[in-house]
Amino acid sequence: MAEALIRGLVRGGHVSATRITASAPRRERLAELTRDYGIETTTDNRQVARGAGIVVLSTKPQIFDKVMREIADHVAPGALVISVAAGVSTEAIEAALAVGASTTGAVRVVRSMPNTPALVGAGATAIAPGKHATEDDLATARAIFDAVGITVTLDESHLDAVTGLSGSGPAYIFLILEALADAGVKVGLSRRNAQRLAAQTVMGSAKMLLETDQHPGQLKDMVTSPGGTAIAGLHTLEEGGLRTTLINAVETATKRARELGRGSK
């Protein structure tokens, strides 16, 4: 996710590469980032925190506490902290940073939940302000994530649900795409053609929904004609419980996001 943001900001001309520093544990990974985007890199999280006006915590929730212990004393006073850690509340981040001896005053935190299509500039991100974040802070965070897709601002209580829906959603769609491609092969298409047709169908359908802003049920009805092929296929999907299965998947992923958040406290 960090690379997706770097790519969107640098290649989109939003931020000069010279203003971005990234840290990671593997030197070979850092070398790739420097080569591809021209940014400065380091293995020292503390070095990044010390020099940054905006600190983006692009870390897994399982190692959140470790990273916070490293950087808490080094986040510059007045820095804006933007978190991508799934399930980790702004309250937990504020508490972790408040122990830093060099951090004075209110800690400004914005929590986010982007998704992996940000890698191709088609991400879906939700952001939520912490206790002390300002409208300007939200605007800054929105500008960063708008560089790799679309951004919505929500109450933080909804971010675990976003994790279960759009955060985990690409995995559901890839599974659906794989199944559609398998189906195409079963009925006689080549693997490559089946996969390309399935992917374009999903992309085009999503674009129709976004651009028309119509209810998906209305768009579905546009495809289904009396006694036709689409309604026959839809009957099979309903019989197989696709709708219920997807709802259950989002609900289960949302619960898991909450569990991860509790584990980071």
N, C-alpha and C positions, 0 to 999 in steps of 0.2 A: 504494500500500500504506500509505503514511503516513496518507493521508486515511481509509482504512478503519479503522486503529487509532484515530485521533482520534474518528471517528464512534462506534465501539463503546464507547470509554471514556467519552465525554461523554454520549451519548444513553442509554447504559446506566446512567448514574449512578455509574460506578466511580471517576471522577476529575473534579474540578471543572475547567471550562474555564480558569479563572484560573491553574491550575497547569501549563498546557501552552503551550509556545512552539514554533513551527515555522519553519523557514527554507526558502527556495526562491529560485531566481534570478529568477522572473517576478513582478513586483509585482501584476499582475492576478490571478494564481493565488492569491497570498497574500490579496488582498482577498476572494476567494471563500471562503477558509477562515475568515477572521475573520467574515464575514457569516453563514456557515452554522453555525459552531460556537462563536463568541464567544471564540476563543483569540487569544493574542498572536502576531504574526508579524514576521519580519524577513528581509532578504536577506543578513544577516551570519551565516554558520555559526559563527563564533567567539563571537558574542554568545550563541547558544543553548548552546554547549558550556560557556561560563563559568558560566552560572547553573543548570545542570541536575544533579540528583542521579541521573537516569537519562537517558542519551543513546541515542537510537534512530537508528542509521545506516541510513536507508531510501534507499539510493543504488544505482545500477547499478555492477556491478563494474568497468566500463570507466573510471569516474571516481573509483574508490576512492582511488587514490594522491593525487590532487589534493585531495580532501576531507580526507584524513588529514593532509596537509601543512598545511592551513589550521587544523585544530582541535587538533593534537597538543599545542601549548603552552597550550591553553586549557581542556582537560578538567579539571574540578575533581578534586583528590585525593579518593579514596573514591567517585567516581561509578561507577555500573554502566553498562557499554556493551553495548547489544544491537544486533547487526548483522542486517540483512536482505539484505545483498549476496550474491548467488548465487556460490558457488564460492570465496569468500574465507575462508580458514581463521582460526580464533581465534588461531593462532600469528602469522599475518601482521598481524592487528589489534593484538595485544599488542606486537609489535615496532614497529609504526608509532606507537603511543601512548607507548611507553617513551622515545622521543626527546624527548618534551615536557618542557621544563624545569620546569613547574609540576606535573607528575604524579609523585608520590612513592609508593614502595611498589609492591606487586603490582597489576597492572591486571586488573580483574575483567571478563571478557567472556563473553557468552552469544551464540552464533550461532543464527540461526533461518532457517527456510524456510517462510513462509506461502504462500498462494495467493490469487488474485483474488476468489474467492467470499467472502472476508472482507468485501468491500464490502457484502454483504447479510447479514452475520452468520452465514455458513455456511462459513467458512474451515477449512482443514486445515493445521495448522502443526506442524513438528517443531523442537525446540530441543535444543542440545547445549552443555555447559559448556566454557569454556576452562580453562586450567591452574589459575587461581586463583579461579574462580567457586565460590561456596558453595551449599549447599542453599537458603538463603534467597534467593540471587540467582536460582536456577532457579524458585523459587516465585513470585518477582516477575515474571519473564518469562512464566511460565505464566499468571498472572493477567491480564497484558496481552493475550495472544493468546487466552485463553479468552473474553475479551469479544467476540471476533469469530468464534467457532467452537469447534473442538476442538484440543487440543494434546497431543502425545506427546513424551517425552524419549528421545533416542537417543544412541548414541555418535557423535561427530563424523564418524567414517569413513563413516557411512551417509547424511550429509546431501546429498552429490551425487546419490545414488540417489533421495532424496526430491525433489530438484529435478527430476529426470527423470520422476518419477511424479506426485506431487500438485502440485508447483510448476508444471510445464508441462501437467499433465493437463487443466485446464479447456479449453485449446486443442484437445486431442484430442476432448473431449466436445462442444465447440461444432461441430466438424467433423462428428461423428457426428449431432448434432441437425440440422444443416443438411441432411445427406444423408437422414435420416429424413423431414424435412419435404418435401424434394424428392420423395421416394418417395410420400408422401401425396398431393402434388399430381398426380403421374403417374397415380395410380389414382383420381383424381376428387375429392379433397378440396380445399377452398379453402386458400390459403396460410396464412391466419391460424389456421384450425382445425387444420391439419396441424402447424403449429409449436407451438401450445399443447398439443396431444395428445402430441406427441413430448417436449416439455419436462416435462410432468407425469409421463409414463411413466418418464423417467430419474430424476426427483426421487423418485417413489414407490418405484421399484426400489431406489434407494440407501437410502432410509429403511427399507425392509424389511430390507435387509442389516444396517444399523447396529442396528436395534432387536431383531432376532431373533438376531444374531450367528451365523447359520448360514453354512455354506460356500456360496459363490455357485452351485456346481454343484448343491447340494440345492435351492436356490430355483429354479434353471433347470428342474430336473426337475419341479417343481410345476406349471410352466406347460405343459410338453410332454406331450401325450397321444398314445397310439399312432395313427399315421397321421394326425395332426392338422396344423394350420396352422403351429404354432410349430416343430415338428421339421422341417418342410419348409423353413421359413425359415432355421433353424439350419444345415441341410445346405448351403444356398447360402452362408452366411457362412463356414463352414469351408472350403468349396471355393474361396472367394475369398481365403482366407488372412488373415482379419481378426485372429485370435488372434496369428499370427506377426507381422503388421504392427504391432500394438500393442506387442508385446514388443520388437520392433526399434526402435520409436519411443522407448520409455522408455530403452533402452540407449544410443541415439544421443544423446538429450538429456542423459543422465548423463555421457557422455564430453565433451560440449560444456561442461557445468558445470565439469568438472575443468580443461578448457582455459582457461576464463575465470578460474578461480582461479589457475592458474599465470601467466597474463598480468598479474595484479594484484600479483605479488610483485616 
